[in-house]
Amino acid sequence: MLIKENFEIKNLTTYKIGGIVKKVYFPQTQEEFAELLRKLDDYIVLGSCSNVLISSNGYSGNIIITSEMKNFEIKGTRVYADCGVKGPLLAQKTCESSLSGFEFMIGFPGSIGGDLYMNAGAHGQCISDVLISCCLFDRENKEIIFMQKQEMDFSYRHSILQTGRFILLSAEFELKKLPQEEIKALLERNLNFRKSIQPTLATPNAGSVFKNPENDSAGRLLDKAGVKNFETENVKVWEKHANFLINKGNATSLDILEMMVKMQKAVKDTYTIDLVPEIIFIGDKTEKEEELCNILYKIKMLK
C-alpha cells in the first residue's frame, strides 16, 4: 500500500486547495482498506476529493484516499463496485452493456463511496434508486457487515454513512436493460446540460456549494439574492450558476469560507432561509476558520 507522509494534498482536490497532511494512505483492495480501518484509531476517508474543502493549514492526522480501489464487475443487470470507482467510468461501462441507471453520474467527478455518502443525484435519478446492498466497515465493532438499501437511511443528500459509524467498502446495484442508443442519448443530454451551467474541473471548484432547500433551488435563491457579482482577488461566484464557487488560482480555504458566509448571508437577508453547505470542510482550522464554520454549518464538523 502506498503511504505518503507530510503530503501536500491540494493537487488531489478538485478545488486545488489544501495544506500538508501528516499521513495519507492509498489502499488498493477491500482487504487492505479494512485492515487499515482496524489498525488506525483516528482518520478521515476521502474518495475523489471533489465535494470537500481541505484547510490550507493541512491536517495533523491520517487521511485515507480510496482512489486506487478501482475494481468493478458487471454480471447481467447487476453491478458490483469498490468504493473508489469513479462514477463517470461506471456510467460509460454500463452503457456499453446496455444498462441504464447510472446516466446521471456522467458529469460527476465523484467516486461511488462519495456518491453513496451524499446520496448523489441529478436529472431525476439518484444513486440510491439502483442500490441493492452495501459492504460496510463498522467502526464501532471493527468488523465488516452488509446492509440492504432500506437500512441505509437514504433521503435527499443523506445516508447512514454520514453518522460516521459506517464506511463503505463496496456496493451492489441493479440496473435495467435499455437500448444502448437511448442510454447514449441520456448521457449526451446530461453532459451537455452540465457543460451549459456548471464549470468544468479545468476551473477549480468543488461542485454545488449549498444543498437545495425543500421544494426550492439553492442556485435560484442565490441568483435572486444577487451573488453572481460576488468576487474577490482569489475567488468568484460562477457567472453561469450562482451555486458554484471558483478558485481563480491562489485561493485559500479561508477565502472560500469567507465567500460562502457572504453568499449564505445574502440569501438569509433576502429570503430568511438558511442555506446548508453541501461542501464538507476538513482539516486543522484557524480561529477565524472555526468562527466561519460555526456560522456556516451550525453542526458538529469533521476535524
C-alpha positions in Angstrom: 0.0 0.0 0.0 1.3 3.5 -0.9 1.7 5.7 2.2 2.8 9.3 2.0 4.0 11.4 4.9 3.8 15.2 5.2 1.9 15.1 1.9 0.6 18.3 0.2 -2.9 17.3 -0.7 -4.1 20.3 -2.8 -3.4 18.8 -6.2 -5.6 15.8 -5.4 -8.6 18.0 -4.7 -10.9 19.5 -7.3 -10.6 22.9 -5.6 -6.8 22.7 -5.8 -6.8 23.9 -2.1 -5.3 22.1 0.9 -2.2 22.0 3.0 0.2 19.4 4.4 -1.4 16.2 5.7 0.6 14.2 8.3 -0.1 10.8 6.7 -2.0 9.8 3.6 -2.8 6.1 2.8 -3.9 4.7 -0.6 -5.3 1.2 -0.2 -5.9 -0.8 -3.4 -8.2 -3.6 -2.2 -11.1 -4.0 0.3 -8.8 -6.2 2.4 -6.1 -3.5 2.7 -8.7 -0.9 3.4 -10.5 -2.9 6.1 -7.1 -3.8 7.8 -6.2 -0.2 7.8 -9.5 0.8 9.4 -8.9 -1.8 12.1 -5.4 -0.6 12.8 -6.0 3.2 12.9 -8.0 4.9 15.6 -8.1 8.4 14.0 -8.7 9.0 10.3 -10.7 10.7 7.6 -11.7 8.8 4.5 -11.9 10.5 1.1 -12.5 9.4 -2.4 -12.2 11.8 -5.3 -11.8 14.8 -3.0 -14.5 16.5 -5.1 -17.0 17.7 -2.6 -14.6 18.9 0.1 -12.7 22.0 1.1 -9.5 21.0 2.8 -7.9 23.5 5.1 -4.9 25.4 3.7 -3.4 24.7 7.2 -3.5 21.0 6.4 -4.4 18.2 8.7 -2.3 16.8 11.6 -3.8 13.4 11.3 -4.4 10.5 8.9 -6.3 10.6 5.7 -7.3 7.5 3.7 -7.9 8.1 0.0 -9.8 5.3 -1.9 -8.9 6.4 -5.4 -6.8 3.3 -6.0 -9.7 0.9 -5.2 -10.9 0.6 -8.8 -12.4 -2.9 -9.1 -15.8 -3.4 -10.6 -17.8 -6.2 -12.2 -20.9 -6.3 -14.4 -22.9 -9.5 -14.2 -26.1 -9.5 -16.2 -28.0 -6.5 -14.8 -26.0 -6.4 -11.5 -23.1 -4.2 -11.0 -20.5 -4.7 -8.2 -18.1 -1.8 -7.5 -15.4 -0.8 -5.0 -15.9 2.5 -3.2 -13.1 4.2 -5.2 -14.6 3.5 -8.7 -15.3 6.8 -10.5 -19.0 7.5 -11.3 -18.4 8.6 -14.9 -16.4 5.5 -15.7 -19.3 3.3 -14.4 -21.8 5.4 -16.4 -19.8 4.7 -19.6 -19.1 1.0 -18.9 -22.7 0.2 -18.0 -23.9 2.0 -21.2 -21.6 -0.4 -23.2 -23.5 -3.2 -21.6 -26.9 -1.5 -22.4 -27.7 -1.0 -18.7 -29.5 2.1 -17.5 -29.5 3.8 -14.1 -26.1 5.5 -13.9 -26.6 8.1 -16.6 -26.8 11.0 -14.0 -23.2 10.2 -12.9 -21.6 11.0 -16.3 -20.8 14.6 -15.3 -19.9 13.9 -11.6 -16.2 13.8 -10.6 -17.0 11.7 -7.5 -16.5 8.1 -6.6 -19.1 5.5 -5.6 -18.2 6.0 -2.0 -18.7 9.7 -2.1 -21.9 9.4 -4.2 -23.5 7.0 -1.7 -22.3 9.1 1.3 -24.2 12.1 -0.2 -26.9 10.1 -2.0 -25.8 11.9 -5.1 -28.4 12.6 -7.8 -29.4 14.7 -10.8 -31.8 14.7 -13.8 -34.5 12.7 -11.9 -32.1 9.9 -10.9 -30.1 9.3 -7.7 -27.7 6.5 -6.7 -30.0 5.0 -4.0 -32.6 4.3 -6.7 -30.5 1.5 -8.1 -28.7 0.3 -5.0 -29.2 -3.3 -3.7 -26.8 -3.6 -0.8 -23.6 -2.2 0.7 -20.5 -3.9 2.2 -19.5 -1.7 5.1 -16.9 -1.4 7.8 -18.5 -0.9 11.2 -16.1 1.4 13.1 -17.7 0.6 16.5 -17.3 -3.1 16.3 -14.3 -3.1 13.8 -16.0 -5.6 11.6 -17.3 -5.9 8.0 -21.0 -6.0 7.7 -23.6 -5.9 4.9 -26.6 -3.6 4.8 -29.6 -3.6 2.4 -30.8 -0.5 0.7 -33.7 0.0 3.1 -31.3 0.0 6.1 -29.1 2.9 4.6 -31.4 5.7 5.8 -31.4 7.5 2.4 -33.0 10.9 1.9 -32.1 14.0 -0.1 -28.2 14.3 0.1 -28.2 12.0 3.1 -27.3 8.4 4.0 -26.4 6.5 7.2 -22.8 6.9 6.2 -22.9 10.5 7.4 -23.3 9.3 11.0 -19.6 8.3 10.9 -20.1 4.8 12.2 -20.0 3.0 8.9 -17.6 3.3 6.0 -18.4 1.9 2.5 -16.1 -0.8 1.1 -18.2 -1.8 -1.9 -21.7 -1.8 -3.3 -24.1 -3.9 -5.4 -26.5 -2.3 -7.8 -29.4 -3.5 -10.0 -29.7 -1.7 -13.4 -32.2 -2.2 -16.1 -31.8 -3.1 -19.8 -32.4 -0.4 -22.3 -31.3 0.1 -26.0 -27.8 1.4 -26.0 -28.7 4.3 -28.2 -31.3 5.5 -25.6 -28.7 5.4 -22.9 -26.1 7.2 -25.1 -28.7 9.9 -25.7 -29.3 10.4 -22.0 -25.6 10.5 -21.3 -25.1 13.2 -24.0 -28.1 15.2 -22.8 -26.8 15.1 -19.2 -23.3 16.1 -20.2 -24.5 19.0 -22.4 -26.7 20.2 -19.6 -23.9 20.2 -17.1 -21.5 21.9 -19.5 -24.1 24.7 -20.1 -24.5 25.7 -16.5 -21.6 24.2 -14.5 -17.8 24.8 -14.6 -15.6 22.0 -15.7 -12.8 20.8 -13.4 -10.3 22.7 -15.5 -11.8 25.6 -13.5 -11.1 24.5 -9.9 -14.4 24.1 -8.0 -16.0 21.5 -5.7 -19.4 21.3 -7.2 -22.6 22.7 -5.6 -21.7 24.9 -2.6 -25.1 24.6 -0.9 -27.8 22.0 -0.7 -31.2 22.7 -2.3 -33.8 23.7 0.4 -37.0 21.6 0.3 -39.1 22.5 -2.8 -36.6 25.1 -4.0 -33.2 25.6 -5.7 -30.2 27.0 -3.9 -29.0 28.3 -7.3 -32.2 30.2 -7.8 -32.2 31.7 -4.3 -28.5 32.8 -4.6 -29.1 34.2 -8.1 -32.1 36.3 -6.9 -30.1 37.4 -3.9 -27.6 38.9 -6.2 -24.5 36.9 -5.5 -23.4 36.4 -9.1 -21.3 39.6 -9.0 -19.5 38.4 -5.8 -15.8 38.3 -6.5 -12.5 38.8 -4.6 -8.9 38.6 -5.7 -8.8 34.8 -5.5 -12.5 33.6 -5.5 -15.6 34.3 -7.6 -19.1 33.0 -7.9 -19.5 31.2 -11.3 -21.2 33.6 -13.7 -23.5 30.9 -15.2 -24.7 29.4 -12.0 -24.8 31.1 -8.6 -24.3 27.9 -6.6 -20.7 27.3 -7.7 -17.5 28.9 -6.3 -14.4 29.2 -8.4 -10.8 29.2 -7.2 -9.2 31.8 -9.5 -5.8 30.2 -8.9 -4.4 31.1 -5.5 -7.4 30.8 -3.2 -7.1 29.5 0.4 -9.6 27.7 2.4 -10.2 30.9 4.3 -11.0 32.7 1.0 -13.6 30.1 0.2 -15.2 30.1 3.7 -15.5 33.9 3.7 -17.3 33.9 0.4 -19.6 31.0 1.4 -20.6 33.1 4.5 -21.3 36.1 2.3 -23.4 34.0 0.0 -25.3 32.4 2.8 -26.0 35.8 4.4 -27.3 37.2 1.1 -30.0 34.5 0.9 -30.8 34.8 4.6 -31.2 38.6 4.4 -33.4 38.3 1.2 -35.5 35.2 2.0 -34.9 34.4 5.7 -33.7 30.9 4.5 -30.6 29.3 6.0 -28.8 27.5 3.2 -26.9 24.4 4.3 -23.4 23.8 2.8 -23.0 20.7 0.6 -19.3 21.1 0.6 -17.6 19.5 3.7 -14.7 21.3 5.4 -11.8 19.1 6.6 -8.6 19.9 8.4 -7.0 22.0 11.1 -8.9 25.3 11.4 -7.5 28.6 12.3 -9.5 30.7 14.9 -11.1 32.6 12.0 -12.0 29.4 10.1 -13.5 28.0 13.3 -15.7 31.1 13.6 -16.8 30.9 9.9 -17.5 27.2 10.1 -19.7 27.7 13.1 -21.7 30.3 11.1 -22.0 28.1 8.0 -22.7 24.7 9.3 -24.2 25.2 12.8 -23.5 21.5 13.3 -20.6 19.4 14.6 -17.8 19.5 12.0 -15.2 16.9 10.9 -11.8 17.7 12.5 
